[in-house]
């Protein structure tokens, strides 16, 4: 086997490894608020990350950059939040809006 073929296989293997960790994003489904990026994944559920990157394909975040749930009863899942339709503040799923200035009943 020649060196070029070995380097090509190694390069492809490394890029495949890194590509599998990327989560590509629709720019219309990304919100930046409070020092974090919030990614809409449907049904008013949002994931949070601290970094977003760009390549020739588009915007992406690394899967390891997504905030993970911590605490009792939650194992290894992502922090899932909902956004109040009135004050646009993010809250954990299942928790109602705590903003005292908000007219929300959610």
N, C-alpha and C positions, 0 to 999 in steps of 0.2 A: 504494500500500500504506500502511495506517495504522501509526502507531508501535506500537500494542498488538500487532499481528500480527508486526511485525519483532522486538520484544522477546520475544514468545512463542517464535518460531522460534529466536532466539539462546539463550534460556534452555533450551529442549529440547535443542539441540545440545550445550551445555556439560554438562548433566546426563547425556546419553547418553555423552559422552566419559568422564566420571568414573565412571559406573555400569559401564562395560565394564572398568574397572581393579579393581573390587571382587570379592573372592572371599568369598562368603557361607559361613558355618561352622555346623556342627551343634555346639551347646554341649557335647554328650556326647563329641565327638571332639576336644576341646581340653584340653591339659594345660599347666599353668604350673609350670615348674621351672627353677631356675638363672638367673632374670632374663629368661627368654624364654618365648614361648608356642609350644607344639608342637601341630601340627595333624595328626591321623591321617587319611591318605588311603586306607587299606586295606592289607591284607597286612602289617601291622606296619611300614609305611613312614610316616614323619613328616616334615613340612616345618616349618621354624622361622621365626618372625616376631617382631619386637620390639613391634608395636602391634596392638591389636584395638579395633575401633570398634563402636558399636551405633546402629542407626536403627530406624524403625518396622517394617522387614522382619525384622531380627534382627542377629546378630553378623556382622561381616565384617572382613577385613584388605585392605589395598591390595596389589595384585600386586607393586608396586615395593618393598614392605616385606618380602617373602619373601627369606630369605637365599639368595644366589646362590653357586654353586660357583666356586671359584677354584683355579688350579693347572694342572698339565700334563695334557693329554688331556681336559679337561672344558671345554666351551664353553657358557656362558650358561645352564646348567641350574640347577635349584634344589638346595640342599643337602638330600639325602635321607638320613635316619637311620632306625635301627631301635631299639626299646626293649627292653632285656633284661627278660625276664619275671620274673626273680628280684630284681634290685636296682633296676630301673626307671631305669637310667642310659641315656642316648641315645648311640649310636655311629654313625659313618658306615657306610653299607651296604657289606658285604664285609669289615668289620673285626670281629673277635671281641671279646667283652666283656673289658675290661682291668682291671676292678675286682678287686683281689686278695682282697677279703672276700666275693666273690660265689661261690656254689656252681655257677654256670652252666658248661655245657660248650659254649655257643654261640660 
